[in-house]
Structures are given as C-alpha cells and as structure tokens.
Amino acid sequence: MNRGAAITLGVGLLMCATPQGRTGVAGVPGATAAVSVGEPGDQTSPGSRELPGTVERRRAGPAILVHRGATAFALENSLLACALAMRHGADGVEVDVRRTHDGTLVLFHDESVDRVLRGIGRVREHTLRQLETLATVPVHGRPVPGQVARFDDLLDLAARSGMLLHLDLKEPGLEAEVARLLTERGVWPNVVSINEVNAGELRRNPGFHPLRYKVPGLYVGRRDVDPAAITAALAQPGEMILVDDPRVAANVLERAEVPFLALDLGYRVRLPVREVPLRDATDAWLPPVIVDRLRGIRPKPTADRLVEILEASAVAVPDLTGEQRTVLVVTRAWAAGELGTSGRNRGDSRQALRAVLQAPLSHPDPELSGVDAAMAVRALGELGATAAAGDLIRFLRSDGRISPRDLPPAGLWSHWRPRQSVFAALGGLRCGTARRFLWDYVRAGEEQAWRYGVPAYEEATRALMRQTIDWSGIAELLRSPNSTVRGTALLECLDHPTDERRLALRKAASWAVGLMNRGGAIP
C-alpha cells in the first residue's frame, strides 16, 4: 500500500460519513428525564429532604469517605456509585471534576475516557451528550452500570442525603463555577476537603471549613479491607478516613446500612436542546468527532472490513501531518475496539489484533500514543483468544524492565497506559499460559513486578480469580503476605460468591463471612 492509499484509509472513511453543511453533535430537543429513587410524587426542592443535623453529625466524625464512590458496583464517579457508597455506611465521597467540550462540569478522573468508557479522546474533547452515549467498559468480564454524572446533580444528591464531599479539580479554570454552584445549592457545609492543585482560591473561600484525614488513603495496598488497619487508623487524630470500599470500615464502626430507597437521587438525564457547534475548523479532527463519523458509516463495516482496516493501517507511512496521524491512530483504535465486540474469534481477526500489539502507532499527544494497542489488548480478551495469551505477556514485558526511578510521575501513566488492559484480558483467556503467569505475578515481590511496568497486583488478582482455581488456591490468595492481593481476593469473594469462594472464606478469613450479607449492588 502506498502513502496516499494509507491516508485514504482513515480520511476517506471519515469524509464519506461527514454530514454535509454542518458539524457538531445533534441533541434531542427538549429531552429531560427525571429519575427519582425516593418516595413517589416527591417534589421537594434540593436539600429539603435532608434530616436536621445530618451534615453536622457526619462532620463530627469519624467520617468514612469513599474514593470515587462504590466502584465495586457501579461506574466510578457516577451518581449510582455515590449513592451505593452511602448505602453501605459511608458518610461521603471523593470525586473528580472536569469540564466537557460544551462547558459542563462532570465527574471524571482520567484525562481520557477509554479506561472506563468505549470511546477515544479527552473528556474536554467530548460534549456531555457524547459522554452520555458512550457505553461503559466491562470490568473483568462484568457489565458496569451507571453513566457520567454532572457536578450539579451530585450537589443535589449531597443536599438531599447529607453526603460529605471531597472535591478534586482535575484541571485549572473550574474554581469560579464550582464556588457558584456550591453557594447556589447551599452545600458548602458538605465540603470537607479540596485538593490543593487547581483550587487555591476555592480553598480560601470563607464557606470552606476543612476536616482532617486521620491517615493517607487506606485504599493504597487495600488496607481499607483490613480490620486491623482500619482500627489503627480510626485511633489517629483527625475526623475522616478515605477508602475504596466502605464495608469493612462501616462494620468496624458498627454502622447500619442505609436503605437504598431512602436516598432520593434527584438527578436528571439532561440532553442538549440544541446542536453544539464546533468552535473552529480544528475541532473536526478531535478524536470524539472522528469516532462519531466512523460510527456513522453506512453500511456498518463488517468484521472482514475491520480486519482490512487494521491490516492497512499497519503500513508505515512517513511524513504524516498531525491531523493525518490522528485519523490513523483513532481509526485503528476504533477498528480494534469494534472487532473485539464483534464476537468473531477467527484466525484473521486474532492475527490483525496481534499485529497491532507488535507495532503500536506513536503520536505526539501522549493521550493517543498507544491507544490502538490498548484497544487491541482489550479486544483479544473480549474475543477469548487464548492463542494470544503469550503475545499479551510478551507485550507486557516489552520495555517493561523499569523501576520507579526511571520515570517521572507524569511518565508512569503514559508508559503503563497501553498495558493497563493486559491483566483484564488475561483473566478472560482461560488457559494454562495465562493462569501460570498470573500466579507467578501475584506471588512476586515488588522488585520483580516492576520488570513488567508499574505494579498491578489488584488487576492481576482479579484476573487470576476469573481463571479456574479451587478453594485452596483462593485461600492462598486470602492469606497472601501482599495486602493488595489479600484484600482484592477478599472483595472478589464477597462481591461474586461461589461455593468454592465461600469455603475459602470460612477457612482463610472467617471474620469476613458476615460481610456477605452486608448490602448488594442494586435493589
């Protein structure tokens, strides 16, 4: 394939799908859906359902705050995850705030969407409507409910439930609007912590009265599911602890569950009432816009066509412009993702995806560099391509022999990002190659783990527990000297119980058996 043909691969597909005469994302005029989980017919205003003194009692401590909400049961930072955290005995949540392309404040941790949503590109490159229409990425083969939440809807929920809030503004320029919304909703008393970065003025607001954390985040090393670590933390000065999962802390504090129906979510799924115009010509090359055009291709590309796209895009093309390279990278990543959900586990599909692993496309933008490889890894796992297990392990090893000293903090994510899906993919490949590697990894010390990049004990443990292992193997994980392995195995047993897992819990962590009856995902 020559250079012109390779460029036409992406650009031609996009141009044939581009609407004539306008660009942007069309909304559904007048669409507003009220979603209430409170009492039928409740028309109270935000904050009027809150019981007197709830915020004051919670601020008195000890308060349990949950990192991004109850992510074991719902999309992180979603309103559902926040409500479920409260149901399990938490007092509040830590959330991350960003702005969309059309100016809406939303809750989202990563700069880019592809770790948790089936999309490509930064949050700020997507409109709210685009984010709302992206499906969530299954976590270790399990569907994840919830959708991206608006910040102001979180404030409504906080006002109604007395929820405490730790706010992390992930980018500059958000403080004025955040302060305005906090004042309008009357929820400054709910705000107990604000990260220092991007929020200096917000922290100096007279309405902000911070509380102290007793210890750094207990979710590090999964100490949040260790009763001894929780008890020791609660004995320290301060008013709050921060966990990923609130159930053990709530159990230590003998907290009763909050009935889920007592929480009035009070949020609206708001759709844009008008088309959001692109700000300038360069917006036509934003990854979400490219993806929208690819999804608009009719007829929809077959699996054979997706394989052709991947094979053609592997041809080296020198001297591409930035826009052309963006098209190729996004097109390749999109095709890999679509092939993964096609269900076609044939030799040509596997080979095309494995070829992506062998030569990921680089990009000047670190948020796009290697995204095609990340999608190919996920696709191989979704297809159950056991023959590719060795390829995934080799990909994980490639230039993975680093130490924390070799990369600046900002470089850790860009280095690890294409490899973040490998463990989840290996979990879906039930074969001896994957199982042996995962066992070796969870038994390895940290220095050995760094040979494969940033240590990922939690992901590796979840992947291993998707393999076929008997109760004694599960019990070994529950007794692991590695607190992350031990805690992750415990949560997998609690959240997805089987006869083998129940037996392992009784043998290796009998204290946690009672937690199986504590709550659940969604009523």
N, C-alpha and C positions, 0 to 999 in steps of 0.2 A: 504493500500500500504506500502511495506517495504522500507527501506532506499535505497537499490540497485535499486528498480524499480523507485523511485522518481528521483534519479540521472540520470537513463537511459532516463527518460522523456525528459530532455534537451540534454544531451550529445549524446544520440542515434540519436535524430533528426539531430543534427549538424554533426555528423560523417557521416551519410548517405548522407549528402549534400555536404561534403567537396571534392573539386576537388582532384583527385589523382595526386601526383607527383609535385604539386606546390601550393603555397599560394600567395595571393595578390589580387589585383583588376585589371582586364584587361581593357585597354583603347581601343579606336578606332583609329588605326594608321592613322596619317596624318589628323585628323579631325580638321579643323579650319573654323569657320563660321564668316564672317564679318557681323556685324549688324550696319547699319547706319540709322540715322533718319535725316540726313542732306540733302543737295542737291544731286540729283543723280549724280554719277560719280565723286564725290569729292574725290580726292586722296591726299589732303594736309596732311602734317606731323603734329603730335601733337603740338598744340599751335599756328599753323599758322592761324587758323580761329578766334582767339581772337582779338577783336577790341582794338586798341591802347588806353591805359589808363583805360581799364575796371577795372583791379585789383586796380589801384591807386584810382580810384573814389570810389570803394567799401570800400577800406581801410580807406578812409576819413570819412566814417560813415554818418549817423547812419546805421550800417550794421545789417541785420537780419540773424542770423544763426539758422538752423533748426536741432533739436535733432534727429539724425538717419534718416533724410530725411522725406519726406511727407508720414508718416506711415498710414494716413487715406486712401491712395490709392494704396500702394504697400508695399512689404516686407521691413521691416526696414533694413537700411544699404545697400539696393540694389541700383544699378545704376539707376533704374527706379524711386525709391523714391527720390534720389538726384536730378534727372532731373526735376521731378514734383515739388519739393520744389522751384527750380529756376523759374519754370513756374508761380508759384503763387506769385512771387515777392520777394523771398529770395535772399540773397547775397552769401550764402554758407551753409555748413552743418557741423555738428559734427558727426564724425564716429568713430567706434571702430575697432581696428586692432588686429588680432590673426594670428597664423601660423597653417597650416594644417599638417597632418601626413607626407605628402610628401614635406613639406618645403615651400609651397606657402603662401604668405601673403594675407589674406582675410579680409573682413569687417564683423564682427560678435560681438554682445555684450555679450551674455551669455557664460559661460564656456561650457555648454552643449547645445545640439541642439534642445531638444524636445519641448521647448516652442513654437517655430515658424516653425519647420520642423518635418516631420514624420520620425524621426529617434531617436536613443538612443546612448548616449555617448558624450564625449567631442569633441569639434571642433578639437583639436590636435590629436585625435584618428582617425579622418576621413581623407581620401585623398580628394583632390579637386574634383576628379571625383565622389566620393561618395556623397559629399555635393551637387554637381550639379544635381544629380539624385534624391535627396530627394524632395518629394512634400511639398509644404507649408501647414501649418495648417490653416484651415479657421478661421476667426476672427468673432465670434458671428454669425456663420452660413454663412458667406460670403467668397467666394474664395479670395485669396490674390495673385496677380500677382508678378512677379519678382523672381530672384534667387540670391544665394550667389555671391557676387562680389569680384573680385581680386582687391587688393590695387592698382596695377599699372594701371588697367583700370580706376579706379577713378581718378588717376592723369592725364590720357589722357583727361578725361571729364573736369577736372578742368582747364587744359591748354586751351582747346578749348572754354570754356564758361566763363573763368574768375572767376570761383567759388572760394570763400574763404573756407579754411579748418581749422577745429578744430580737432586735432588728439588725440585720447585716446588709448594708447598702453596698452592692457589688460594683457600683460604678459611680463616678462623680456626677454632679448636676441634679441629684434627686432630692436634696435636703429640703428645699423650699416647698415642693409639693407634698412631701411626706409630712412636714410640720403642719401644713394647711389641713391635710386630711385628718391628722391626729386631733387637731383642735376642733374641726367641724364635727367629728364623731364623738368628741368628749372622752377619748380613751388615753390621754396622756398618763393617768394613773396606772393603766395596764402595762405601760412600757417600763421594763425593769433593767434592760441592758441594751446598749447600742455600740456596735463595733466602732473603733476609732477611725479606721480608714474610710475616707469619703464622707465622714459625718461629724466633722469638728463643730460646725455651727449647731447642728441638731443636738449634740451632746451638751451644748451650753444653753439650750433653751430652758427658761425657768420652769417649764412644765415637767421637765425630766428629772426624776428622782431615782437614781440607780440603786440596785441591790448588789450585793457581793456574792460571787461564786465561792463556795467553800474550797473547791479544788478545781483544777483544769478539767476539761471534758472527760467524763468517765467512759465515753464511748471508745476512746483510744484503748486498744487492747481488749475491747469488750469487757471492761471491768464493770460495766453497767448491769451485767447479769451475774455478778459475783456478790453474794450477800455480805461477805466479809469486807470487800472493798466498799460497798455501799454504806455499811455500818460505820466504817472508819471515816469515810468522807462526811457523813452526817454529824460526826462528833467535832468537826473542824469549825472554826469561826466563819460566819457568813450566813446568808439566808437561802442560797439556792445550790442545786446540783444540776448538771447538764448531762443527759443520757440520750442514747439512740432508742432504747426500748424502756418504757416506764414500769413494766410489770413487776420486776424484782424490787425496785425501789418502793413502789406502792405497797408491795407485800411486806417489806421490812417495816414500813411506817403503818402497817395495818389499815391501809386505805380501802374503803369500799369502792366498788365500781360505780360510775355514773351511768344511769340508764341512757342508752343512746338517744331515745326519743325525747329525753329532757333537753337535748341540745337542739335549738332551732337554728339550722344552718343559715336560713335567711339570706341566701345569695341568689343572684340572677345569672342565667347564662345569657349574656348580652351579645348580640350580634351587631356588627356595624350597620347603620341605617343608610349609609351611602358608600359609594366606591372610594377607596383611599388612593389618591393619585400618587404616582411616583414623583419623588422630589426633583430628580434630574435624570438625564439620559443614562448615567452610570448605574442607576438603580435597576435597569433592565438586566444587569449582569450579577445581581445579588443571587447567592445560591438558592434561597427560597423561591425566587421568581423563576429561576431556571428549572427547579424541580416542579413548580406548578405547570410550566409549559410541557415538560416531559410527561407529566401525568395527564395532560390534556391531549396527547397524541391519540388519534383515532385512525384505524382501529388500534386497540391497545396492543403493544408489542407482545408477541408470543415468546415462550421460553427460548425457542430457536433464535429469535431475533435478539433477545437479551444476550445470549451466548455470542452472537456475531458482534454485538456492540463491545463486549468485553475483549474479544479477540482483536478487534480492530483498534481499540484504544490502547492496546499493549505495544503498538508500533511506535518506536521512538520518533518524535517529530521535533527537530531543533528550531530554535528562534521563534517560539510562540510568543504572542503578546500576552500580557497579563489576563485579558479577558478571554482569550482563546484557551489558555491553560485552565482557567476557572471552569469554563464549559466542559473541557475534557475530564477534569477531576470529578466534577459534580455528576456528569453523565455516567462516568464509570462507577462511582459510588452508588448512584441511584439504580443502575442496572444490576449491580451485585445484590443490593437490598431486595429488589423486585424478584430476582431469581431465587433468593432464599425463601421467599414466601410463596413461590410458585408450586412447591411440593415436588418438583421434578428432580429426583436424585438419580441422574443418569451420568454416564462417564463423561460426556462432553460438558455438562454443567459443572461437575466437580473439577475437571481439568481447567476450565476457564477461570473458576474462582481460585484455584491453587496458583494459577499463573499470576493473578493479581498479588498474591502474597509474596511471590518471588521478586516482583518488581513494582512496588507501590509508587505512585506518582507523587513527586515532590511539588510543593507550592510555596511561594514566598510568604503566604499567610499561614502561620502555624496552625490555625484552626481548620485549615483544609488539607494540610500536608499529612498524608497517610490515612485520610478518611476513607479512601477506597479500600485500603487493606482492612480497616476496622469493619466495614460492611461485608467484605468477603469472609472474614472470620465468622461473623455472626451468621451469615448465610450458610456456611458449611455446617455449623452446629444445628441450625434450624432444619436443614435437609437430612440430618442424621448421617452424614457422610463419614462413616467410620474409617474408610480407607485414607482419609485426610488427617487422621489423628497425628501421625508422625510429622506431617507438614506443619501442623499448628504448633507442635512442640519445637520444631526447628525454627519456626518463625519467632517464637518466644525467646529462643536462645540467641538469635541473631543480634549482634552488637548489644546483647543484654548484660555482658560482664562489666558492670559498673559498680560504683559504690556511691553512697550519698555525697561524698566529697567531690565526685566527678561532675556533678551537675548543679547549677544554681537552682534555688527553689522554683523559679519560673520555668526552668527547663525540665523539671521532673515530669510535669503533665504532658508536655509535647513529646517527650521521649516515650512515655508509657502509653499514651492515648491509643495508638494503633494496636496495642497488645492487651488493652483492658478487657476485650471480649473473649480472649483465648480460653480462660478458665471456664467461663459460662458455656462456651462452645464444646469444650472437652467433656463437660458434665453431660451434654446431650449425646455424646458419642460413646455408647455403652460397649466398650471393647477393652481387651487386656492392656493395650498400649496406653490408652488414656487413664485407665484405673491405676496402673503401676506408677505412671508419672505423678499422678495426683497424690498417691500415698507417699511417694518419696518427698514430694514438696511439703506436705503438711508435717512431716516428721523432721524436716530440715531446719537447721538453725538459721538465724537471720543472715549471717555472712554468706551461707550457701544460697539462700533465697535471692540475695542481691545479684547472683550470677544471671538471673533471668529478668532483671529490672527491679522496679520498686516492689517490695514485698507485698503479696496479695493473699495472705493466709485466709482471710474471710471468704474471698471469692473461690479459692481452691477448696476450702472445706465444704462450701455449699455445692460445688461441682462434684466432689467426691461422694457426697451423700445422695446424689442422683444416680450414682452407679449402684450395682448390685453388691451390697455388703451386708453381712449378717449382724446379729445383735452384738456379738463380741467385738466386731470392728467398730461399730458405733460407740460401744462402751469405751474402747481405746481413745476415740476422739473426745469423749466426755471427760476422760481422765488426763488429757494431754497437758504437759507442762506449759504449753503455749496458751496463754489466756485467750487469745483471739480464736484459736482453733476450738478450744474448750467451750467458750461462750457461743460461738456460731453453731456448733453442733447441738448445744442445748436448745437454742431458739428453733432450729430446724425440727427437733423432736417435738417441741411444744406446738409449733405452728402447722406442722404436717405430720401428725402422728400415724404410725402404723403399729402392728403388733410387735415387730422387731424393735422399733424405737421405744415403745412403752416398756418393753422388757429391759432394754439397755438403760433407760432412765431409772428404773427400780434398782438395778444392780450398781450403777455408777454415780447416780445423782438423785437419790431417793428424795432429798429435800425439795426437788422441783416438781415432783409428780402432781402436787396440789395445784400448781400453776396451770396445768392443762385445763382446769375448769374455770380459769380466770379469763372471761371475755371470749372474744372471737372477732372475726373480721367485720362482716356487715350483717345486721339482723335480717 
